[in-house]
């Protein structure tokens, strides 16, 4: 996936590590796994995970068939070996394996097939939402990432991505293009978290 759907070279700066970002740019499965891992850990740690996992498997890319059929205990060991690949390495190892098993069953192991022939943004969101570990928000964020940085733009993709699809926003990983935008997205997330806390406290006080 080194070239986007519209022929542009893809350069990502999400993981803030050249080798990890290069893998995300060329591997649809790595990008999906990075999105899956983006939960309760810093964004750059989550998206560096696929590269670290590939290294531990002795490969230069991830393969859905290989991961799907990997011994579960041994696969968990790849995540829990220090330094752990996630704050919750055991449960995330299980989720990554479930995702790959789903991709093998539904898309013959081809991650890009999830979006390559989606006719509309709404259809793409439904497909992403059906992936194990992808709730509505995660599906919308990944849809926005595909549209903004990978050139995957079926009709209505911005609308299907909700607020994450807005041009010029700094809400999610879809908007990270370097250290500066990473800081802006992090600041937005902090503000959103504080606002949610304040709203919760206000509701309690009523």
Contact map, one row per residue, 1 for C-alpha under 8 A:
11110000010000000000000011110000000000000000000000000000000000000000000000000000000000000000000000000000000000000000000000000000000000000000000000000000000000000000000000000000000000000000000000000000000000
11110000111000000000000011100000000000000000000000000000000000000000000000000000000000000000000000000000000000000000000000000000000000000000000000000000000000000000000000000000000000000000000000000000000000
11111111110000000000000001000000000000000000000000000000000000000000000000000000000000000000000000000000000000000000000000000000000000000000000000000100000000000000000000000000000000000000000000000000000000
11111111110000000000000000000000000000000000000000000000000000000000000000000000000000000000000000000000000000000000000000000000000000000000000000001111000000000000000000000000000000000000000000000000000000
00111111000000000000000000000000000000000000000000000000000000000000000000000000000000000000000000000000000000000000000000000000000000000000000000000111000000000000000000000000000000000000000000000000000000
00111111000000000000000000000000000000000000000000000000000000000000000000000000000000000000000000000000000000000000000000000000000000000000000000000011000000000000000000000000000000000000000000000000000000
00111111100000000000000000000000000000000000000000000000000000000000000000000000000000000000000000000000000000000000000000000000000000000000000000000000000000000000000000000000000000000000000000000000000000
00111111110000000000000000000000000000000000000000000000000000000000000000000000000000000000000000000000000000000000000000000000000000000000000000000010000000000000000000000000000000000000000000000000000000
01110011111000000000000000000000000000000000000000000000000000000000000000000000000000000000000000000000000000000000000000000000000000000000000000000000000000000000000000000000000000000000000000000000000000
11110001111100000000000010000000000000000000000000000000000000000000000000000000000000000000000000000000000000000000000000000000000000000000000000001100000000000000000000000000000000000000000000000000000000
01000000111110000000110010000000000000000000000000000000000000000000000000000000000000000000000000000000000000000000000000000000000000000000000000000000000000000000000000000000000000000000000000000000000000
00000000011111000000110110000000000000000000000000000000000000000000000000000000000000000000000000000000000000000000000000000000000000000000000000001000000000000000000000000000100000000000000000000000000000
00000000001111111100100000000000000000000000000000000000000000000000000000000000000000000000000000000000000000000000000000000000000000000000000000000000000000000000000000000001111000000000000000000000000000
00000000000111111000100000000000000000000011001000000000000000000000000000000000000000000000000000000000000000000000000000000000000000000000000000000000000000000000000000001001110001000000000000000000000000
00000000000011111101100000000000000000000011111100000000000000000000000000000000000000000000000000000000000000000000000000000000000000000000000000000000000000000000000000000000000000000000000000000000000000
00000000000011111101100000000000000000000001000000000000000000000000000000000000000000000000000000000000000000000000000000000000000000000000000000000000000000000000000000000000011000000000000000000000000000
00000000000011111111100000000000000000000000000100000000000000000000000000000000000000000000000000000000000000000000000000000000000000000000000000000000000000000000000000000000000000000000000000000000000000
00000000000010111111110000000000000000000000000000000000000000000000000000000000000000000000000000000000000000000000000000000000000000000000000000000000000000000000000000000000000000000000000000000000000000
00000000000000001111111000000000000000000000000000100000000000000000000000000000000000000000000000000000000000000000000000000000000000000000000000000000000000000000000000000000000000000000000000000000000000
00000000000000111111111100000000000000000000001111110000000000000000000000000000000000000000000000000000000000000000000000000000000000000000000000000000000000000000000000000000000000000000000000000000000000
00000000001111111111111110000000000000000000001100000000000000000000000000000000000000000000000000000000000000000000000000000000000000000000000000000000000000000000000000000000000000000000000000000000000000
00000000001100000111111111000000000000000000000000000000000000000000000000000000000000000000000000000000000000000000000000000000000000000000000000000000000000000000000000000000000000000000000000000000000000
00000000000000000011111111100100000000000000000001100000000010000000000000000000000000000000000000000000000000000000000000000000000000000000000000000000000000000000000000000000000000000000000000000000000000
00000000000100000001111111110110010000000000001001000000000000000000000000000000000000000000000000000000000000000000000000000000000000000000000000000000000000000000000000000000000000000000000000000000000000
11000000011100000000111111110010000000000000000000000000000000000000000000000000000000000000000000000000000000000000000000000000000000000000000000000000000000000000000000000000000000000000000000000000000000
11100000000000000000011111110000000000000000000000000000000000000000000000000000000000000000000000000000000000000000000000000000000000000000000000000000000000000000000000000000000000000000000000000000000000
11000000000000000000001111111110000000000000000000000000000011000000000000000000000000000000000000000000000000000000000000000000000000000000000000000000000000000000000000000000000000000000000000000000000000
10000000000000000000000111111111000000000000000000000000000000000000000000000000000000000000000000000000000000110000000000000000000000000000000000000000000000000000000000000000000000000000000000000000000000
00000000000000000000000000111111100000000000000000000000000001110000000000000000000000000000000000000000000001110000000000000000000000000000000000000000000000000000000000000000000000000000000000000000000000
00000000000000000000001100111111110000000000000001100000000011000000000000000000000000000000000000000000000000000000000000000000000000000000000000000000000000000000000000000000000000000000000000000000000000
00000000000000000000000110111111111000000000001001000000000000000000000000000000000000000000000000000000000000000000000000000000000000000000000000000000000000000000000000000000000000000000000000000000000000
00000000000000000000000000011111111100000000000000000000000000000000000000000000000000000000000000000000000000100000000000000000000000000000010000000000000000000000000000000000000000000000000000000000000000
00000000000000000000000000001111111110000000001001000000000000000000000000000000000000000000000100000000000000000000000000000000000000000000000000000000000000000000000000000000000000000000000000000000000000
00000000000000000000000100000111111111000000011111000000000000000000000000000000000000000000000000000000000000000000000000000000000000000000000000000000000000000000000000000000000000000000000000000000000000
00000000000000000000000000000011111111000000011000000000000000000000000000000000000000000000000000000000000000000000000000000000000000000100010000000000000000000000000000000000000000000000000000000000000000
00000000000000000000000000000001111111100000000000000000000000000000000000000000000000000000001100000000000000000000000000000000000011000100000000000000000000000000000000000000000000000000000000000000000000
00000000000000000000000000000000111111100000011010000000000000000000000000000000000001000001000000000000000000000000000000000000000000000000000000000000000000000000000000000000000000000000000000000000000000
00000000000000000000000000000000011111111110011000000000000000000000000000000000000000000000000000000000000000000000000000000000000000000000000000000000000000000000000000000000000000000000000000000000000000
00000000000000000000000000000000000111111100010000000000000000000000000000000000000000000000000000000000000000000000000000000000000000000000000000000000000000000000000000000000000000000000000000000000000000
00000000000000000000000000000000000001111100000000000000000000000000000000000000000000100000000000000000000000000000000000000000000000000000000000000000000000000000000000000000000000000000000000000000000000
00000000000000000000000000000000000001111110110000000000000000000000000000000000000001100000000000000000000000000000000000000000000000000000000000000000000000000000000000000000000000000000000000000000000000
00000000000000000000000000000000000001111111110000000000000000000000000000000000000000000000000000000000000000000000000000000000000000000000000000000000000000000000000000000000000000000000000000000000000000
00000000000001100000000000000000000001001111111000000000000000000000000000000000000000000000000000000000000000000000000000000000000000000000000000000000000000000000000000001000000000000000000000000000000000
00000000000001110000000000000000000000000111111100000000000000000000000000000000000000000000000000000000000000000000000000000000000000000000000000000000000000000000000000000000000000000000000000000000000000
00000000000000100000000000000000000000001111111110000000000000000000000000000000000001000000000000000000000000000000000000000000000000000000000000000000000000000000000000000000000000000000000000000000000000
00000000000000100000000000000000011011101111111110000000000000000000000000000000000011000000000000000000000000000000000000000000000000000000000000000000000000000000000000000000000000000000000000000000000000
00000000000001100001100100000010111011000011111111000000000000000000000000000000000000000000000000000000000000000000000000000000000000000000000000000000000000000000000000000000000000000000000000000000000000
00000000000000101001100000000000010000000001111111110000000000000000000000000000000000000000000000000000000000000000000000000000000000000000000000000000000000000000000000000000000000000000000000000000000000
00000000000000000001000000000000010010000000111111111000000000000000000000000000000011000000000000000000000000000000000000000000000000000000000000000000000000000000000000000000000000000000000000000000000000
00000000000000000001001100000110110000000000001111111100000001000000000000000000000000000000000000000000000000000000000000000000000000000000000000000000000000000000000000000000000000000000000000000000000000
00000000000000000011001000000100000000000000000111111110000110000000000000000000000000000000000000000000000000000000000000000000000000000000000000000000000000000000000000000000000000000000000000000000000000
00000000000000000001000000000000000000000000000111111111000000000000000000000000000010000000000000000000000000000000000000000000000000000000000000000000000000000000000000000000000000000000000000000000000000
00000000000000000000000000000000000000000000000011111111100001000000000000000110000010000000000000000000000000000000000000000000000000000000000000000000000000000000000000000000000000000000000000000000000000
00000000000000000000000000000000000000000000000001111111111111000000000000000000000000000000000000000000000000000000000000000000000000000000000000000000000000000000000000000000000000000000000000000000000000
00000000000000000000000000000000000000000000000000111111111100000000000000000000000000000000000000000000000000000000000000000000000000000000000000000000000000000000000000000000000000000000000000000000000000
00000000000000000000000000000000000000000000000000011111111000000000000000000100000000000000000000000000000000000000000000000000000000000000000000000000000000000000000000000000000000000000000000000000000000
00000000000000000000000000000000000000000000000000001111111000000000000000000100000000000000000000000000000000000000000000000000000000000000000000000000000000000000000000000000000000000000000000000000000000
00000000000000000000000000000000000000000000000000000111111100000000000000000000000000000000000000000000000000000000000000000000000000000000000000000000000000000000000000000000000000000000000000000000000000
00000000000000000000000000000000000000000000000000000111111111000000000000000000000000000000000000000000000000000000000000000000000000000000000000000000000000000000000000000000000000000000000000000000000000
00000000000000000000000000000000000000000000000000100110011111000000000000000000000000000000000000000000000000000000000000000000000000000000000000000000000000000000000000000000000000000000000000000000000000
00000000000000000000001000100100000000000000000000100100001111100000000000000000000000000000000000000000000000000000000000000000000000000000000000000000000000000000000000000000000000000000000000000000000000
00000000000000000000000000101100000000000000000001001100001111110010000000000000000000000000000000000000000000000000000000000000000000000000000000000000000000000000000000000000000000000000000000000000000000
00000000000000000000000000001000000000000000000000000000000011111110000000000000000000000000000000000000000010000000000000000000000000000000000000000000000000000000000000000000000000000000000000000000000000
00000000000000000000000000001000000000000000000000000000000001111111000000000000000000000000000000011011000011100000000000000000000000000000000000000000000000000000000000000000000000000000000000000000000000
00000000000000000000000000000000000000000000000000000000000000111111100000000000000000000000000000011001000010000000000000000000000000000000000000000000000000000000000000000000000000000000000000000000000000
00000000000000000000000000000000000000000000000000000000000000111111110000000000000000000000000000000000000000000000000000000000000000000000000000000000000000000000000000000000000000000000000000000000000000
00000000000000000000000000000000000000000000000000000000000001111111110000100000000000000000000010011000000000000000000000000000000000000000000000000000000000000000000000000000000000000000000000000000000000
00000000000000000000000000000000000000000000000000000000000000011111110000000000000000000000000011011001000000000000000000000000000000000000000000000000000000000000000000000000000000000000000000000000000000
00000000000000000000000000000000000000000000000000000000000000001111111000000000000000000000000000001000000000000000000000000000000000000000000000000000000000000000000000000000000000000000000000000000000000
00000000000000000000000000000000000000000000000000000000000000000111111101100000000000000000000000000000000000000000000000000000000000000000000000000000000000000000000000000000000000000000000000000000000000
00000000000000000000000000000000000000000000000000000000000000000000111111100000000000000000000000000000000000000000000000000000000000000000000000000000000000000000000000000000000000000000000000000000000000
00000000000000000000000000000000000000000000000000000000000000000000011111110000000000000000010010000000000000000000000000000000000000000000000000000000000000000000000000000000000000000000000000000000000000
00000000000000000000000000000000000000000000000000000000000000000000001111111000000000000000000000000000000000000000000000000000000000000000000000000000000000000000000000000000000000000000000000000000000000
00000000000000000000000000000000000000000000000000000000000000000000011111111100000000000000000000000000000000000000000000000000000000000000000000000000000000000000000000000000000000000000000000000000000000
00000000000000000000000000000000000000000000000000000000000000000010011111111110000000000000100000000000000000000000000000000000000000000000000000000000000000000000000000000000000000000000000000000000000000
00000000000000000000000000000000000000000000000000000000000000000000000111111111000000001100110000000000000000000000000000000000000000000000000000000000000000000000000000000000000000000000000000000000000000
00000000000000000000000000000000000000000000000000000000000000000000000011111111100000000000000000000000000000000000000000000000000000000000000000000000000000000000000000000000000000000000000000000000000000
00000000000000000000000000000000000000000000000000001001100000000000000001111111100000000000000000000000000000000000000000000000000000000000000000000000000000000000000000000000000000000000000000000000000000
00000000000000000000000000000000000000000000000000001000000000000000000000111111100111001101100000000000000000000000000000000000000000000000000000000000000000000000000000000000000000000000000000000000000000
00000000000000000000000000000000000000000000000000000000000000000000000000011111111110001100000000000000000000000000000000000000000000000000000000000000000000000000000000000000000000000000000000000000000000
00000000000000000000000000000000000000000000000000000000000000000000000000001111111110000000000000000000000000000000000000000000000000000000000000000000000000000000000000000000000000000000000000000000000000
00000000000000000000000000000000000000000000000000000000000000000000000000000001111110000000000000000000000000000000000000000000000000000000000000000000000000000000000000000000000000000000000000000000000000
00000000000000000000000000000000000000000000000000000000000000000000000000000001111110000000000000000000000000000000000000000000000000000000000000000000000000000000000000000000000000000000000000000000000000
00000000000000000000000000000000000000000000000000000000000000000000000000000011111111101000000000000000000000000000000000000000000000000000000000000000000000000000000000000000000000000000000000000000000000
00000000000000000000000000000000000000000000010010011000000000000000000000000011111111101000000000000000000000000000000000000000000000000000000000000000000000000000000000000000000000000000000000000000000000
00000000000000000000000000000000000010001000110010000000000000000000000000000010000111111001000000000000000000000000000000000000000000000000000000000000000000000000000000000000000000000000000000000000000000
00000000000000000000000000000000000000011000000000000000000000000000000000000000000111111000000000000000000000000000000000000000000000000000000000000000000000000000000000000000000000000000000000000000000000
00000000000000000000000000000000000000000000000000000000000000000000000000000000000001111111000000000000000000000000000000000000000000000000000000000000000000000000000000000000000000000000000000000000000000
00000000000000000000000000000000000000000000000000000000000000000000000000010011000111111111100000000000000000000000000000000000000000000000000000000000000000000000000000000000000000000000000000000000000000
00000000000000000000000000000000000000000000000000000000000000000000000000010011000000011111110000000000000000000000000000000000000000000000000000000000000000000000000000000000000000000000000000000000000000
00000000000000000000000000000000000000000000000000000000000000000000000000000000000000011111111000000000000000000000000000000000000000000000000000000000000000000000000000000000000000000000000000000000000000
00000000000000000000000000000000000010000000000000000000000000000000000000000010000001011111111100000000000000000000000000000000000000000000000000000000000000000000000000000000000000000000000000000000000000
00000000000000000000000000000000000000000000000000000000000000000000000000110010000000001111111110000000000000000000000000000000000000000000000000000000000000000000000000000000000000000000000000000000000000
00000000000000000000000000000000000000000000000000000000000000000000000100010000000000000111111111000000000000000000000000000000000000000000000000000000000000000000000000000000000000000000000000000000000000
00000000000000000000000000000000000100000000000000000000000000000000000000000000000000000011111111100000000000000000000000000000000110000000000000000000000000000000000000000000000000000000000000000000000000
00000000000000000000000000000000100100000000000000000000000000000000000000000000000000000001111111110000000000000000000000000000000000000000000000000000000000000000000000000000000000000000000000000000000000
00000000000000000000000000000000000000000000000000000000000000000011000100000000000000000000111111111000000000000000000000000000000000000000000000000000000000000000000000000000000000000000000000000000000000
00000000000000000000000000000000000000000000000000000000000000000001000000000000000000000000011111111100000000000000000000000000000100000000000000000000000000000000000000000000000000000000000000000000000000
00000000000000000000000000000000000000000000000000000000000000000000000000000000000000000000001111111110000000000000000000000000001110000000000000000000000000000000000000000000000000000000000000000000000000
00000000000000000000000000000000000000000000000000000000000000011011000000000000000000000000000111111111000010000000000000000000000000000000000000000000000000000000000000000000000000000000000000000000000000
00000000000000000000000000000000000000000000000000000000000000011011100000000000000000000000000011111111100010000000000000000000000000000000000000000000000000000000000000000000000000000000000000000000000000
00000000000000000000000000000000000000000000000000000000000000000000000000000000000000000000000001111111111000000000000000000000001100000000000000000000000000000000000000000000000000000000000000000000000000
00000000000000000000000000000000000000000000000000000000000000010000000000000000000000000000000000111111111111100000000000000000000000000000000000000000000000000000000000000000000000000000000000000000000000
00000000000000000000000000000000000000000000000000000000000000011001000000000000000000000000000000011111111111000000000000000000000000000000000000000000000000000000000000000000000000000000000000000000000000
00000000000000000000000000000000000000000000000000000000000000000000000000000000000000000000000000001111111110000000000000000000000000000000000000000000000000000000000000000000000000000000000000000000000000
00000000000000000000000000000000000000000000000000000000000000000000000000000000000000000000000000000111111110000000000000000000000000000000000000000000000000000000000000000000000000000000000000000000000000
00000000000000000000000000000000000000000000000000000000000000000000000000000000000000000000000000000111111111101100000000000000000000000000000000000000000000000000000000000000000000000000000000000000000000
00000000000000000000000000000000000000000000000000000000000000000000000000000000000000000000000000000011111111000000000000000000000000000000000000000000000000000000000000000000000000000000000000000000000000
00000000000000000000000000000000000000000000000000000000000000111000000000000000000000000000000000011011111111100000000000000000000000000000000000000000000000000000000000000000000000000000000000000000000000
00000000000000000000000000001000000000000000000000000000000000010000000000000000000000000000000000000011001111111100000000000000000000000000000000000000000000000000000000000000000000000000000000000000000000
00000000000000000000000000011001000000000000000000000000000000010000000000000000000000000000000000000010001011111100000000000000000000000000000000000000000000000000000000000000000000000000000000000000000000
00000000000000000000000000011000000000000000000000000000000000000000000000000000000000000000000000000000000001111111000000000000000000000000000000000000000000000000000000000000000000000000000000000000000000
00000000000000000000000000000000000000000000000000000000000000000000000000000000000000000000000000000000001001111111100000000000000000000000000000000000000000000000000000000000000000000000000000000000000000
00000000000000000000000000000000000000000000000000000000000000000000000000000000000000000000000000000000001001111111110000010011000000000000000000000000000000000000000000000000000000000000000000000000000000
00000000000000000000000000000000000000000000000000000000000000000000000000000000000000000000000000000000000000011111110000010010000000000000000000000001000000000000000000000000000000000000000000000000000000
00000000000000000000000000000000000000000000000000000000000000000000000000000000000000000000000000000000000000011111110000000000000000000000000000000001000000000000000000000000000000000000000000000000000000
00000000000000000000000000000000000000000000000000000000000000000000000000000000000000000000000000000000000000001111111000000000000000000000000000000000000000000000000000000000000000000000000000000000000000
00000000000000000000000000000000000000000000000000000000000000000000000000000000000000000000000000000000000000000111111110110000000000000000000000000000010000000000000000000000000000000000000000000000000000
00000000000000000000000000000000000000000000000000000000000000000000000000000000000000000000000000000000000000000000111110110000000000000000000000000000011000000000000000000000000000000000000000000000000000
00000000000000000000000000000000000000000000000000000000000000000000000000000000000000000000000000000000000000000000011111110000000000000000000000000000011110000000000000000000000000000000000000000000000000
00000000000000000000000000000000000000000000000000000000000000000000000000000000000000000000000000000000000000000000011111111000000000000000000000000000111111111000000000000000000000000000000000000000000000
00000000000000000000000000000000000000000000000000000000000000000000000000000000000000000000000000000000000000000000000111111100000000000000000000000000000110010000000000000000000000000000000000000000000000
00000000000000000000000000000000000000000000000000000000000000000000000000000000000000000000000000000000000000000000011111111110000000000000000000000000000000000000000000000000000000000000000000000000000000
00000000000000000000000000000000000000000000000000000000000000000000000000000000000000000000000000000000000000000110011111111111000000000000001000000000000000000000000000000000000000000000000000000000000000
00000000000000000000000000000000000000000000000000000000000000000000000000000000000000000000000000000000000000000000000011111111100000000011001000000000000000011000000000000000000000000000000000000000000000
00000000000000000000000000000000000000000000000000000000000000000000000000000000000000000000000000000000000000000000000001111111110000000000000000000000000000000000000000000000000000000000000000000000000000
00000000000000000000000000000000000000000000000000000000000000000000000000000000000000000000000000000000000000000110000000111111111000000000000000000000000000000000000000000000000000000000000000000000000000
00000000000000000000000000000000000000000000000000000000000000000000000000000000000000000000000000000000000000000100000000011111111001000010001000000000000000000000000000000000000000000000000000000000000000
00000000000000000000000000000000000000000000000000000000000000000000000000000000000000000000000000000000000000000000000000001111111001110110000000000000000000000000000000000000000000000000000000000000000000
00000000000000000000000000000000000000000000000000000000000000000000000000000000000000000000000000000000000000000000000000000111111101000000000000000000000000000000000000000000000000000000000000000000000000
00000000000000000000000000000000000000000000000000000000000000000000000000000000000000000000000000100100000000000000000000000011111111000000000000000000000000000000000000000000000000000000000000000000000000
00000000000000000000000000000000000000000000000000000000000000000000000000000000000000000000001001100100000000000000000000000000011111000000000000000000000000000000000000000000000000000000000000000000000000
00000000000000000000000000000000000100000000000000000000000000000000000000000000000000000000001000100000000000000000000000000000001111100000000000000000000000000000000000000000000000000000000000000000000000
00000000000000000000000000000000000100000000000000000000000000000000000000000000000000000000000000000000000000000000000000000001111111111110000000000000000000000000000000000000000000000000000000000000000000
00000000000000000000000000000000000000000000000000000000000000000000000000000000000000000000000000000000000000000000000000000000100011111110000000000000000000000000000000000000000000000000000000000000000000
00000000000000000000000000000000000000000000000000000000000000000000000000000000000000000000000000000000000000000000000000000000100001111111000000000000000000000000000000000000000000000000000000000000000000
00000000000000000000000000000000000000000000000000000000000000000000000000000000000000000000000000000000000000000000000000000000000001111111100000000000000000000000000000000000000000000000000000000000000000
00000000000000000000000000000000001100000000000000000000000000000000000000000000000000000000000000000000000000000000000000000000100001111111110000000000000000000000000000000000000000000000000000000000000000
00000000000000000000000000000000000000000000000000000000000000000000000000000000000000000000000000000000000000000000000000001001100001111111111000000000000000001000000000000000000000000000000000000000000000
00000000000000000000000000000000000000000000000000000000000000000000000000000000000000000000000000000000000000000000000000001000000000011111111100000000000000011101100000000000000000000000000000000000000000
00000000000000000000000000000000000000000000000000000000000000000000000000000000000000000000000000000000000000000000000000000000000000001111111110000000000000001001100000011100000000000000000000000000000000
00000000000000000000000000000001001000000000000000000000000000000000000000000000000000000000000000000000000000000000000000000000000000000111111111000000000000000000000000000100000000000000000000000000000000
00000000000000000000000000000000000000000000000000000000000000000000000000000000000000000000000000000000000000000000000000011001000000000011111111100000000010011000100000000000000000000000000000000000000000
00000000000000000000000000000000000000000000000000000000000000000000000000000000000000000000000000000000000000000000000000000000000000000001111111110000000011001001100000000100000000000000000000000000000000
00000000000000000000000000000000000000000000000000000000000000000000000000000000000000000000000000000000000000000000000000000000000000000000111111111100000000000000000000001110000000000000000000000000000000
00000000000000000000000000000000000000000000000000000000000000000000000000000000000000000000000000000000000000000000000000000000000000000000011111111111100000000000000000000100000000000000000000000000000000
00000000000000000000000000000000000000000000000000000000000000000000000000000000000000000000000000000000000000000000000000000000000000000000001111111111100011000000100000000000000000000000000000000000000000
00000000000000000000000000000000000000000000000000000000000000000000000000000000000000000000000000000000000000000000000000000000000000000000000111111111000000000000100000000110000000000000000000000000000000
00010000010100000000000000000000000000000000000000000000000000000000000000000000000000000000000000000000000000000000000000000000000000000000000011111110000000000000000000000100000000000000000000000000000000
00111000010000000000000000000000000000000000000000000000000000000000000000000000000000000000000000000000000000000000000000000000000000000000000011111111000000000000000000000000000000000000000000000000000000
00011101000000000000000000000000000000000000000000000000000000000000000000000000000000000000000000000000000000000000000000000000000000000000000001111111100000000000000000000000000000000000000000000000000000
00011100000000000000000000000000000000000000000000000000000000000000000000000000000000000000000000000000000000000011000000000000000000000000000001110111110000000000000000000000000000000000000000000000000000
00000000000000000000000000000000000000000000000000000000000000000000000000000000000000000000000000000000000000000000000010000000000000000000000001100011111110000000000000000000000000000000000000000000000000
00000000000000000000000000000000000000000000000000000000000000000000000000000000000000000000000000000000000000000000011110000000000000000000000000000001111110000000000000000000000000000000000000000000000000
00000000000000000000000000000000000000000000000000000000000000000000000000000000000000000000000000000000000000000000001110000000000000000000000000000000111110000000000000000000000000000000000000000000000000
00000000000000000000000000000000000000000000000000000000000000000000000000000000000000000000000000000000000000000000000111000000000000000000000000000000111111110000000000000000000000000000000000000000000000
00000000000000000000000000000000000000000000000000000000000000000000000000000000000000000000000000000000000000000000000111000000000000000000001100100000111111111000100000000000000000000000000000000000000000
00000000000000000000000000000000000000000000000000000000000000000000000000000000000000000000000000000000000000000000000010000000000000000000000100100000000111111101110000000000000000000000000000000000000000
00000000000000000000000000000000000000000000000000000000000000000000000000000000000000000000000000000000000000000000000010000000000000000000000000000000000111111110100000000000000000000000000000000000000000
00000000000000000000000000000000000000000000000000000000000000000000000000000000000000000000000000000000000000000000000011001000000000000001001000000000000111111100100000000000000000000000000000000000000000
00000000000000000000000000000000000000000000000000000000000000000000000000000000000000000000000000000000000000000000000010001000000000000011101100000000000011111111100000000000000000000000000000000000000000
00000000000000000000000000000000000000000000000000000000000000000000000000000000000000000000000000000000000000000000000000000000000000000001000000000000000001111111110000000000000000000000000000000000000000
00000000000000000000000000000000000000000000000000000000000000000000000000000000000000000000000000000000000000000000000000000000000000000000000000000000000000101111110000000000000000000000000000000000000000
00000000000000000000000000000000000000000000000000000000000000000000000000000000000000000000000000000000000000000000000000000000000000000001100100000000000001001111110010110100000000000000000000000000000000
00000000000000000000000000000000000000000000000000000000000000000000000000000000000000000000000000000000000000000000000000000000000000000001101100110000000011111111111010000000000000000000000000000000000000
00000000000000000000000000000000000000000000000000000000000000000000000000000000000000000000000000000000000000000000000000000000000000000000000000000000000001000111111110000000000000000000000000000000000000
00000000000000000000000000000000000000000000000000000000000000000000000000000000000000000000000000000000000000000000000000000000000000000000000000000000000000000000111110000000000000000000000000000000000000
00000000000000000000000000000000000000000000000000000000000000000000000000000000000000000000000000000000000000000000000000000000000000000000000000000000000000000000011111000010000000000000000000000000000000
00000000000000000000000000000000000000000000000000000000000000000000000000000000000000000000000000000000000000000000000000000000000000000000000000000000000000000001111111100010000000000000000000000000000000
00000000000000000000000000000000000000000000000000000000000000000000000000000000000000000000000000000000000000000000000000000000000000000000000000000000000000000000000111110011000010011001000000000000000000
00000000000000000000000000000000000000000000000000000000000000000000000000000000000000000000000000000000000000000000000000000000000000000000000000000000000000000001000011111110000000001001100000000000000000
00000000000000000000000000000000000000000000000000000000000000000000000000000000000000000000000000000000000000000000000000000000000000000000100000000000000000000001000001111111000000001000000000000000000000
00000000000001000000000000000000000000000010000000000000000000000000000000000000000000000000000000000000000000000000000000000000000000000000100010000000000000000000000000111111000001001000000000000000000000
00000000000000000000000000000000000000000000000000000000000000000000000000000000000000000000000000000000000000000000000000000000000000000000110111011000000000000001000000111111000000000000000000000000000000
00000000000000000000000000000000000000000000000000000000000000000000000000000000000000000000000000000000000000000000000000000000000000000000000010010000000000000000000111111111100011001000000000000000000000
00000000000011000000000000000000000000000000000000000000000000000000000000000000000000000000000000000000000000000000000000000000000000000000000000000000000000000000000001011111111011001000000000000000000000
00000000000111000000000000000000000000000000000000000000000000000000000000000000000000000000000000000000000000000000000000000000000000000000000000000000000000000000000000000011111111000000000000000000000000
00000000000011010000000000000000000000000000000000000000000000000000000000000000000000000000000000000000000000000000000000000000000000000000000000000000000000000000000000000001111111000000000000000000000000
00000000000010010000000000000000000000000000000000000000000000000000000000000000000000000000000000000000000000000000000000000000000000000000000000000000000000000000000000000001111111100000000000000000000000
00000000000000000000000000000000000000000000000000000000000000000000000000000000000000000000000000000000000000000000000000000000000000000000000000000000000000000000000000000000111111110000000000000000000000
00000000000000000000000000000000000000000000000000000000000000000000000000000000000000000000000000000000000000000000000000000000000000000000000000000000000000000000000001000011111111111000000000000000000000
00000000000001000000000000000000000000000000000000000000000000000000000000000000000000000000000000000000000000000000000000000000000000000000000000000000000000000000000000001011111111111100000000000000000000
00000000000000000000000000000000000000000000000000000000000000000000000000000000000000000000000000000000000000000000000000000000000000000000000000000000000000000000000000000000001111111110000000000000000000
00000000000000000000000000000000000000000000000000000000000000000000000000000000000000000000000000000000000000000000000000000000000000000000000000000000000000000000000001000000000111111111000000000000000000
00000000000000000000000000000000000000000000000000000000000000000000000000000000000000000000000000000000000000000000000000000000000000000000000000000000000000000000000001111011000011111111100000000000000000
00000000000000000000000000000000000000000000000000000000000000000000000000000000000000000000000000000000000000000000000000000000000000000000000000000000000000000000000000000000000001111111110000000000000000
00000000000000000000000000000000000000000000000000000000000000000000000000000000000000000000000000000000000000000000000000000000000000000000000000000000000000000000000000000000000000111111111000000000000000
00000000000000000000000000000000000000000000000000000000000000000000000000000000000000000000000000000000000000000000000000000000000000000000000000000000000000000000000001100000000000011111111100000000000000
00000000000000000000000000000000000000000000000000000000000000000000000000000000000000000000000000000000000000000000000000000000000000000000000000000000000000000000000000100000000000001111111110000000000000
00000000000000000000000000000000000000000000000000000000000000000000000000000000000000000000000000000000000000000000000000000000000000000000000000000000000000000000000000000000000000000111111111000000000000
00000000000000000000000000000000000000000000000000000000000000000000000000000000000000000000000000000000000000000000000000000000000000000000000000000000000000000000000000000000000000000011111111100000000000
00000000000000000000000000000000000000000000000000000000000000000000000000000000000000000000000000000000000000000000000000000000000000000000000000000000000000000000000000000000000000000001111111110000000000
00000000000000000000000000000000000000000000000000000000000000000000000000000000000000000000000000000000000000000000000000000000000000000000000000000000000000000000000000000000000000000000111111111000000000
00000000000000000000000000000000000000000000000000000000000000000000000000000000000000000000000000000000000000000000000000000000000000000000000000000000000000000000000000000000000000000000011111111100000000
00000000000000000000000000000000000000000000000000000000000000000000000000000000000000000000000000000000000000000000000000000000000000000000000000000000000000000000000000000000000000000000001111111110000000
00000000000000000000000000000000000000000000000000000000000000000000000000000000000000000000000000000000000000000000000000000000000000000000000000000000000000000000000000000000000000000000000111111111000000
00000000000000000000000000000000000000000000000000000000000000000000000000000000000000000000000000000000000000000000000000000000000000000000000000000000000000000000000000000000000000000000000011111111100000
00000000000000000000000000000000000000000000000000000000000000000000000000000000000000000000000000000000000000000000000000000000000000000000000000000000000000000000000000000000000000000000000001111111110000
00000000000000000000000000000000000000000000000000000000000000000000000000000000000000000000000000000000000000000000000000000000000000000000000000000000000000000000000000000000000000000000000000111111111000
00000000000000000000000000000000000000000000000000000000000000000000000000000000000000000000000000000000000000000000000000000000000000000000000000000000000000000000000000000000000000000000000000011111111100
00000000000000000000000000000000000000000000000000000000000000000000000000000000000000000000000000000000000000000000000000000000000000000000000000000000000000000000000000000000000000000000000000001111111110
00000000000000000000000000000000000000000000000000000000000000000000000000000000000000000000000000000000000000000000000000000000000000000000000000000000000000000000000000000000000000000000000000000111111111
00000000000000000000000000000000000000000000000000000000000000000000000000000000000000000000000000000000000000000000000000000000000000000000000000000000000000000000000000000000000000000000000000000011111111
00000000000000000000000000000000000000000000000000000000000000000000000000000000000000000000000000000000000000000000000000000000000000000000000000000000000000000000000000000000000000000000000000000001111111
00000000000000000000000000000000000000000000000000000000000000000000000000000000000000000000000000000000000000000000000000000000000000000000000000000000000000000000000000000000000000000000000000000000111111
00000000000000000000000000000000000000000000000000000000000000000000000000000000000000000000000000000000000000000000000000000000000000000000000000000000000000000000000000000000000000000000000000000000011111
